[in-house]
Amino acid sequence: MATDRKGKVSLTIRARNNKSKNASSNDASKLKELNSAFESSKNKMNSNNQKSAKKDKKAKKDTKEKKPRKLNAYMVFAMEKRESVKKNNPTAKVTEIAKKLGEMWRALSDSEKQKYKK
């Protein structure tokens, strides 16, 4: 089996003396099947590439339009207090630190929480 410049498949049969002969009618039908299968797989690959290109363009478009949100009051509080909690609990895991910050936030009064709202 060999392919030409256009990508079509051709069959040649080699005789004992290594001279090529044209394909028989049975081989010709196989050749047509192979070429049609090749064309259909080629079309599928092109359609998949087009779909992925559209997704990429859409993803880029979405990221351009989104603006970063302001941090809420709890996030400002957590950023400010995280270092002190880490110093007080050096062996604490990240989840334990987050729980501790949550407890501290719930313990604050509304007037104290207002300081972190901007």
C-alpha positions, 0 to 999 in steps of 0.5 A, spaced: 500 500 500 502 506 498 499 514 498 499 519 493 500 526 493 493 527 495 493 522 500 489 517 496 491 510 497 493 505 492 495 498 492 500 494 488 501 487 487 508 484 487 510 478 483 515 473 484 520 477 480 518 484 483 515 487 478 508 491 480 502 489 476 495 493 476 490 491 482 485 486 480 477 488 480 477 485 487 483 489 490 480 495 486 474 495 491 478 494 497 482 500 494 475 504 494 473 502 501 480 504 503 480 511 500 473 512 502 475 511 510 481 515 509 476 521 506 471 520 512 476 520 517 480 526 514 473 530 515 472 528 522 479 530 524 477 537 520 471 538 524 474 536 531 479 541 529 474 546 528 470 545 534 476 545 538 478 552 535 471 555 536 471 553 544 478 556 544 476 562 541 470 562 546 474 561 552 478 567 550 472 571 549 469 569 556 476 571 560 477 578 556 470 580 559 470 578 566 472 583 571 475 581 578 470 581 583 472 585 590 474 581 596 468 580 601 469 582 608 471 575 610 476 574 605 479 581 607 479 579 615 482 572 613 488 575 609 489 580 615 489 575 620 492 568 617 499 570 619 498 571 626 494 564 626 499 561 623 504 563 628 500 561 634 499 554 631 505 552 627 503 545 626 496 546 624 494 544 617 491 549 612 484 546 614 485 547 621 487 554 620 481 555 615 476 553 621 480 557 626 479 563 622 472 562 621 471 561 628 474 568 629 470 571 624 463 568 627 465 571 634 466 578 631 460 583 632 457 586 627 461 593 628 467 589 628 465 586 621 464 593 618 471 595 619 473 589 613 467 592 609 470 596 603 
